[in-house]
Amino acid sequence: MTYVSDRETVEAAIRADRTAPTKARRNEALAELAARADQEFAGVARYSDLTDVRRQQLFKALLDAKRHFDSRENIKATPKDSASIALLAKVEKSIKRVAEFGDNALKTPDVLCGPTRPATPQGHKAFRLLEEAGEQWARQHREAGGAAQGFTHYGTDDFIESFLRSARVMQSIIEMAQAIEGRAANLQNSPTDWLVGEKLPEIYSNTFGISFTATPKSDYQANTSNGIKFVRAACLALGLPDLAKMSDHTIKVHYQNVRKGSSLGAD
């Protein structure tokens, strides 16, 4: 294949990877990124020592980071009182009711050797009614030649129990998505803090096996730290030249914002 020679083509390859994530397209995007990365990362210490496998792992991590960064950028542009947030609120109420039903219908498992709580009589009876109806549903689908997904291999009771127990987990996930506070839950703010201050430093540490440092060049520091060089090179390789133009100090601020847990308001 012909390798790219400009950043626009890299960006196009990344967009193709995002919109059509087939194996062939992803491999193509990785190859395009690799061609650009070798140039951009030339000034990053230890990059040239990476094995081919480690480089491929780095490129995959960078592509995933760019995809999530784009998603956060799109969400940031969406009003906070959007239909998506309202829809989550409705779903949360429904899932909560399912989870509460599961608490009544199922025995609470022994956690850390603590006492178990049996199902309520009404909940136990309701679960048996569900089990009987589920077996009937599965039987009808098998007789009609269709696949009774879930029930066929696991049994009606296991399938229903798994669904009810999962509802409590799903409720927690939805609550996190709704949260106004907390950088892990709120995607409305500061995609740049997330990419520059969190994700790229994480990729750096995982790739090179050393701690990330964000030390700007100054009168007391002869050279910019390797971590800042990596962030800047990664942004260039991913087709984000505006982020790559950030000063050493600005990159450090984004990194410090995340460490302080205030990464939601920097952009």
N, C-alpha and C positions, 0 to 999 in steps of 0.2 A: 504494500500500500504506500501511498505518497504521504510523507509526514508534513505536518503543518509548518508554516513559516511565520505566521502572525497570530496575534492574540485573539482576533476576531474568529478565526477558525477554531481555536481551542474552545471559545465560548459556545460556538455553534455545536461542537461535539458534545459539550456538557449538556446543552439543551436537548440534544437528541437522546442522550443517555437518560435524561429526566423524563422526557415525554414518551419514549418508546424503550423501556428498560429490558429489551430482549438481550440474550446472551451475546449475540453478534454485535449489537449496537454498543453494549457495555464494553466489550473487548476493544472495539474501535475507539471508543472514548478514552479508554485506558492507554491505548497506544498513542493517541494524540497528546494526551496529558504527559505521558512519559517523554515524548520528544521535546515538549516545551520545558518540562521540569528539569531535565538534565542541564539546560542552559541557565534557568533561573536559580537553581540550587547550587550552582558551581561555587559560589562564595560561602556556602554553609559548611562548616567543619563537620567531618565524619560522613557527609553525604556520599562522597566518592568511595567510602569503605563499605557501604551497604551492599549486601548480596542482592542478586536479582530478585529473590523471593521477598526480601525485606522491602525492596523498592516497590514491587507490585502491591504489597500490603499497604505501603505508604500512599500509593496512588489511589487505591480503592478507598482508603480512609478519607483522602482529600475530596474525592468525588462525592462521597456520602455527606461530608461536611458542607460542600457547596449546595447540594440538594436541600439540606435542612436549612441552610442560610437563606436560600431563595424562598422557602416556605415561610420562614419567619418574616421576611421582608413583605411577602404578600399579606400575611396576617396583620402585620403592623399597619398596613394601609387600609385595613377593614375597620369600620367604626366599632367601638367596643360594645355598643348596644345592637350589634348585628343580629340577623336572624339565626346565625349559627349559635350564638350564646343563648338566645331564647330557646332554641331547639334542645340544647344541652340541659337547660333547666327542666323542660318537660320530660326528657328521657330520665333525668335523675329521679324525678318523683316516681315514675313507673318502676324503675329498677329498685328503688328503695322499698316499694311495696312487695316486689318479688322477693327481695332479700329478707324482709320481715316475715313473709310467709315461710321461707326456708328455715328461719330460726324456730318457727313453731312446728314445722313438719319434720325436721331432722334432729337427730341427737347431736348435741354439740360435742365434737371430739375432744379427747383428753389432751390438754395442752400443758406441757411442762409438769406433768404428774398432778395437775389440778383436777378438781371434780368435774365429771361430765354432767350435762344437763339433758334429760330425756326430752323427746318430743312431747308436745301437749297431746291429750287424747284427740282433740279436734284436728290438730295438725297431722297426727298419725293417720287418722281416717281419711283425711283429704289426700295424703300422699298415696295411700292404697288405691283410692279412686283414680288418681292420675296414672298410677302404674297399670291398672286394669285397662283404662282407656288407651294408654300408650301401646300396650300389647295388641289391642284390637286394631289400632291404627297401623301398626307394623304388619300385622297379618293381612289386612286389606291391601296394603301396598305390595306385599309379596305376591298375593294372589293375582293382582292386576299386572304383575310383571315389572313393577317399579322397584327402586331401591329404597328400603326403609333405613335411610342414613342414620348412623348412630345406634339404633336399636338392634340392627342385624348382628353386629359384632360384639356389642357390649351389654346388651340386655336393657330392657325398659327401665328397671329400677336404678341401674348404674347411670344411665343417661340422664334421667330426671334429677337424680341426686347431684350429679356433676353440674348440671345447669343451675340448680338452686344455690349450690355453694359458690359457684362462679359469680352469681349476682352480687354477693357482698363485695367481692373483689372489684367487680365492674363499678359498683357504686363509689368505691374509694377513688378509682381512676377518674370517673366523671367529676367528682368533687375537686380533684386536683386540677382538672382542665378548667373548671369554673373559677378556681381561686384567683383572687385579685392580687394577693401577695405571694411571693415566692418565685424565684427566677426559673425553677424547674417546671413550674406549672403554667406560668404566664408567658405566652409567646407574643404578646402585643408590643413589647418594648425591647429595644436595643438588640437587634440582630448582630450588630457589630461587636458589642460587648461579648455576646455568646461566641461568635466565630474567633475574634482576635484575642479575647481575654480568657476564653475557656476551652473551646474545641481544638484550636490549633496548638495551644500549649500542651493539651492532653495528647494529641497526635505526636508532637515532638518528643515527649517523655516516653511514650510507648515505642516509638521508632528507634530512638537512640539509647534508651535505657538509662537516661540521666534526668535530673530535675530541670525543669524549665526555669530560666531566670530572665528578667526583663530589666537589664541594666543599660541605660542610654550612654552614648558617648558623651564625655564631658571633660572639664579641665582635670578631673580626678580619675577619669576612666579613659584609658588610651583608645579603646575600641568598643564598638557596640557589641553587646552580648550575642552569643550564637543563637539564643532563643528569639531575639528580636529579628535577627537576620532571617531566621527560618520563617517567621510570620510574614515578613515582607516578601520573601521568595514564594511562599505558598500563595499569597494573594495575587502575585503576578502570574503564576502558573495557572491559577483558576480564572484568569480573566477579570480580575478586580483591581485595575490599576489605581483607582481612586483610594482604595484602602492601602495599597502598597506605598502611596505617597505620604502616608501619615508619618509624622516625626517619631523618633525614638520615644520621646516623652509621652506622646499620645498613645502609643502602643502600651507603654507601661501603665498609663492611667486605666485603659480598658482592662488590663490584667488585674490591677489593684481593685477595680470596681467589683470584679467577680470574687476575688478573695474576701472582700468586705461584705459580700452578699447584697450589693446594691447595683447589680448589673442591669436593672430594668429602666434606668432613666438617663443613660449616658448619651443616647443618640439625639 
